[in-house]
């Protein structure tokens, strides 16, 4: 019981407020990583983990059975589940991928507003652990292990100040990163051959709504969440 209580105390600990320079610096770092091509190529693996994780979370919520997960070195991925091939549940699950990183960032922003920065890191570590059980390829194991090791080191050995800075960076990165894969998706769709197996094109086959409208909805949600989440985070800094 004492061990469980100690573990819970770590997860639910109130975090110190960030120093005034932390949030702007973490925001700048997140923007640079999203915009700089070489850094983005590496960091996009984290977005893919969040993307596929969102598919899996919604699949569970709509009653589908999880089968597995693959993450690839080209930053693509696939979440495998079984259930009805059509219907609202599979539409929601498919839609969740491209908005997942932003929605997860919004949830993290809410936790930061409640001074639960360490909870953001613990939740991320828990999600990584669950995905590790489902992973079905070596590169996926490597990707999850690297991210999981960083999160574990922060929650176990990091100082409260380091945990706060890391939680703000992760949250801001997810918020800023959300729109970019949608733009990349549309560019790919406009090239010769398109992207017939993309989430947007799958949604078009599952519904009477054209793929371009689904792409627009992805972008609208992500930009809207970025504005709301950014306001939640920056409001305390501005007073």
MOQUI-V759965 format. One record per residue. N is the residue number from 1. PHI is phi in whole degrees, 0 to 359 (none if undefined). PSI is psi in degrees with one decimal (NA if undefined). OMEGA is omega in degrees with one decimal (* if undefined). Layout:
BEGIN
((N	PHI	PSI	OMEGA) (N	PHI	PSI	OMEGA))
END
This chain:
BEGIN
((1	none	-42.1	179.3) (2	298	-38.1	179.1) (3	295	-42.1	178.2) (4	296	-40.9	179.8) (5	295	-40.3	178.0) (6	296	-42.7	179.1) (7	297	-43.6	179.8) (8	295	-39.7	178.7) (9	300	-36.5	177.9) (10	293	-44.2	-176.6) (11	293	-42.7	-172.8) (12	265	10.4	-176.1) (13	299	140.2	173.5) (14	285	129.8	-177.6) (15	266	150.8	175.6) (16	292	152.3	175.1) (17	296	143.9	180.0) (18	291	148.9	171.5) (19	295	155.8	-170.5) (20	300	-26.2	-177.7) (21	273	-13.4	-172.4) (22	293	-51.4	-175.1) (23	296	-48.5	177.1) (24	300	-38.8	-179.6) (25	293	-43.8	179.3) (26	295	-36.0	177.4) (27	294	-44.3	178.6) (28	298	-43.5	179.2) (29	298	-42.6	179.7) (30	296	-43.0	179.8) (31	296	-43.8	179.5) (32	300	-43.8	-178.7) (33	295	-38.5	180.0) (34	291	-35.2	-174.0) (35	269	-28.2	-177.6) (36	279	119.4	-170.7) (37	304	-43.5	-176.4) (38	290	-42.0	177.4) (39	294	-39.8	-180.0) (40	297	-37.8	-178.4) (41	302	-36.2	178.1) (42	279	-47.6	-175.5) (43	293	-22.3	-178.8) (44	296	-20.0	174.9) (45	299	-36.9	177.9) (46	293	-39.6	177.7) (47	296	-39.4	178.3) (48	297	-40.9	177.1) (49	300	-44.8	178.7) (50	294	-39.5	178.4) (51	301	-52.8	-178.4) (52	290	-34.2	175.8) (53	299	-38.7	177.9) (54	296	-41.8	175.1) (55	304	-46.5	-176.4) (56	293	-42.1	-179.3) (57	298	-47.1	-179.1) (58	291	-35.0	176.9) (59	302	-43.6	177.8) (60	295	-43.1	-176.7) (61	296	-31.3	-179.4) (62	265	8.2	172.2) (63	88	19.0	177.2) (64	273	160.4	-179.6) (65	260	125.0	-178.4) (66	285	136.2	-178.4) (67	245	-34.6	-177.8) (68	172	-179.7	-175.6) (69	208	139.5	175.1) (70	228	136.5	174.3) (71	237	131.1	-173.1) (72	246	160.0	-175.7) (73	292	-17.5	175.9) (74	274	12.0	179.8) (75	70	14.8	170.2) (76	271	171.0	178.8) (77	197	169.4	176.4) (78	212	131.2	174.7) (79	255	125.8	-173.1) (80	252	125.9	177.0) (81	217	163.5	179.4) (82	237	150.9	-179.0) (83	158	-164.3	179.0) (84	301	133.6	-178.0) (85	284	-12.9	-179.7) (86	224	173.2	177.1) (87	110	174.7	-175.9) (88	299	-38.6	-177.6) (89	300	-47.0	-178.2) (90	288	-29.6	175.0) (91	295	-46.8	178.8) (92	298	-42.8	179.9) (93	297	-43.6	-179.0) (94	291	-39.3	-180.0) (95	294	-29.5	-171.7) (96	296	-27.8	-172.4) (97	301	-56.0	-174.4) (98	285	-17.6	175.3) (99	260	-8.4	-175.4) (100	301	-51.1	-179.8) (101	303	-41.7	179.9) (102	293	-43.2	179.9) (103	295	-40.8	176.2) (104	297	-39.2	176.2) (105	297	-37.5	178.1) (106	294	-42.0	176.5) (107	298	-40.1	177.7) (108	295	-37.7	178.4) (109	298	-37.7	177.4) (110	296	-40.8	177.4) (111	295	-38.5	177.7) (112	297	-37.8	177.8) (113	296	-25.1	177.2) (114	265	12.3	-179.4) (115	59	41.9	178.0) (116	245	49.1	-177.1) (117	301	-41.9	-178.3) (118	294	-28.2	177.1) (119	295	-35.0	176.8) (120	302	-44.5	-178.5) (121	290	-40.7	178.8) (122	296	-42.1	179.0) (123	296	-42.3	176.4) (124	300	-41.6	179.1) (125	295	-39.9	178.3) (126	297	-43.9	179.4) (127	298	-42.0	177.9) (128	299	-41.9	-179.2) (129	297	-42.3	178.7) (130	295	-42.7	179.9) (131	295	-31.6	178.4) (132	298	-33.9	177.7) (133	293	-30.5	-173.9) (134	266	-13.1	-172.7) (135	294	144.7	-173.9) (136	232	11.6	176.8) (137	215	158.4	-171.1) (138	293	-43.6	-179.9) (139	297	-36.5	177.1) (140	297	-41.5	176.8) (141	300	-44.5	-179.8) (142	298	-47.9	-178.5) (143	300	-47.9	-179.2) (144	294	-38.3	-179.1) (145	296	-41.4	180.0) (146	296	-49.5	-179.6) (147	296	-42.7	179.6) (148	297	-39.4	179.9) (149	295	-40.5	178.5) (150	296	-45.5	179.7) (151	296	-41.4	-179.9) (152	296	-43.4	179.3) (153	300	-37.8	-179.7) (154	291	-45.0	-175.8) (155	285	-24.6	-175.5) (156	264	-38.9	-174.5) (157	243	-13.4	-176.9) (158	290	148.9	174.1) (159	285	160.4	177.4) (160	306	-39.1	179.9) (161	294	-40.5	177.5) (162	293	-39.6	178.8) (163	296	-41.2	178.6) (164	297	-47.5	-180.0) (165	299	-43.2	-179.6) (166	294	-40.4	-180.0) (167	295	-40.8	177.1) (168	294	-40.8	178.8) (169	297	-48.1	-178.6) (170	300	-43.6	-179.9) (171	297	-49.3	-178.9) (172	294	-36.1	177.7) (173	297	-45.9	179.2) (174	298	-40.4	-179.6) (175	293	-47.7	-178.7) (176	289	-32.8	-176.5) (177	285	-25.5	-173.6) (178	311	-48.9	-176.8) (179	290	-28.5	-171.1) (180	297	-44.7	178.8) (181	298	-27.5	177.7) (182	291	-43.0	176.6) (183	298	-42.8	178.3) (184	297	-38.3	178.2) (185	300	-47.1	-178.0) (186	293	-37.1	175.9) (187	299	-42.4	178.9) (188	295	-38.9	-180.0) (189	294	-27.6	-177.8) (190	276	-13.1	178.5) (191	282	162.6	178.4) (192	300	129.2	-177.2) (193	96	-25.3	175.7) (194	61	-153.4	178.3) (195	220	70.4	-171.8) (196	298	-20.0	-179.6) (197	258	10.7	179.7) (198	293	162.3	179.2) (199	301	-39.8	-179.5) (200	296	-42.0	-179.4) (201	288	-33.9	173.9) (202	296	-41.4	178.2) (203	296	-35.4	177.4) (204	296	-35.3	178.1) (205	284	-24.5	-179.6) (206	272	-9.3	-174.1) (207	213	170.8	175.9) (208	277	6.1	-176.4) (209	268	128.6	-178.9) (210	297	156.4	-177.4) (211	299	-39.2	-178.2) (212	298	-31.3	177.6) (213	290	-39.4	177.0) (214	297	-40.1	176.9) (215	299	-44.2	178.9) (216	298	-38.2	178.2) (217	294	-41.9	175.1) (218	306	-50.7	-175.7) (219	294	-41.5	-180.0) (220	299	-45.5	179.4) (221	297	-45.7	-176.3) (222	295	-42.8	178.8) (223	293	-41.8	177.9) (224	299	-43.3	178.8) (225	294	-38.0	177.0) (226	300	-43.5	-179.9) (227	295	-48.3	-178.6) (228	294	-48.5	-179.1) (229	297	-41.3	177.5) (230	297	-39.0	178.1) (231	295	-42.1	177.8) (232	301	-40.8	-176.2) (233	284	-43.9	-173.8) (234	279	-18.9	-176.9) (235	303	-46.7	179.2) (236	297	-32.3	-179.1) (237	293	-37.7	179.6) (238	280	-3.2	178.6) (239	105	NA	*))
END
